[in-house]
């Protein structure tokens, strides 16, 4: 009886899990949001409680939520543009005059030479004060409007550096004529150092293609709701067709191979499908196959010419050996 109860309970638990998993309204917290681009959409950003600054009859605060397109590649932070062009700045102002008459504000962002972001918030507040004017010898009270301008500033440090200026990398193709071709794509700086900023490489020839993922990002959300992508270095390949595969020395393309039919594009977290036109192409003749072909031809000619004679000699020696042993 106990086994029956356990079975029934297990069945209902499994049935409940299936229903929950099939419900599209319930998010799957076990599945991360993966991306190959740094342009992550922002959804709901909340502004936490801020300390207001007061100047005259104006109160204001300046809050930096993050930078649009901000990413990390392992431990390195990047933004796609100067900070002044991609910072997500939130401001709020108040007119605390006894008789407020309106308020406007303008904001200006600038990049400091010391790698900082400077924010200047200009607040124009209008207010009314009581005054008097004399009409026919009688003082009549009225309210006139005055204007007060105050400037609030903040300087933000620890600004992520701008993503390196990207130029199409160089591709290296070694064609072992008659056998295969090997393709390699690396992004090298002026000093000869390989920089890991390529996120994806696409290589194609007629009928076959290969895609290498070098950077895969996972979208994360901060406490304020700001979303950004954290990239890890990987080496994941996807293939289509039967002519392209992977070898230790690079991407392996079987014959027939024609360099004019080779197409290579690369992508970064901020740039998509950049064509690679600078290709260093080297042809190496495959002498091993030529040697095998010549050797095979020599063997065929030999057996056609001396095959019967060789057969008679071998048969005669075998017969003599048998007679001796007898």
Buried (B, 14 or more C-beta within 10 A) or exposed (E): EEEEEEEEEEEEEEEEEEEEEEEEEEEEEEEEEEBBBBEBEBEEBEEEEEEBBEBBBBBBBBBBBBBBBBBBBEEEBBBBBBBBBBBBBBBBBBBBBEEBBEBEBEEEBEBBEEEBBBBBBBBBBBBBEEEEEEEEEEEEEEEEEBEBEBEBEBEBEEBBEBBEEBEBBBBBBBBBBBBBBBBBBEBEEEEEEEEBBBBBBBBBBEEBBBBBBBBBBEBBBEEBBBBBBBBEEEEEEEBEEEBBBEEEEBBBBBBEBEEEEBEBBBBBBBBBEBEBEEBEEEEEEBEEEEEEEEEEEEEEEEEEEEEEEEEEEEEEEEEEEEEEEE
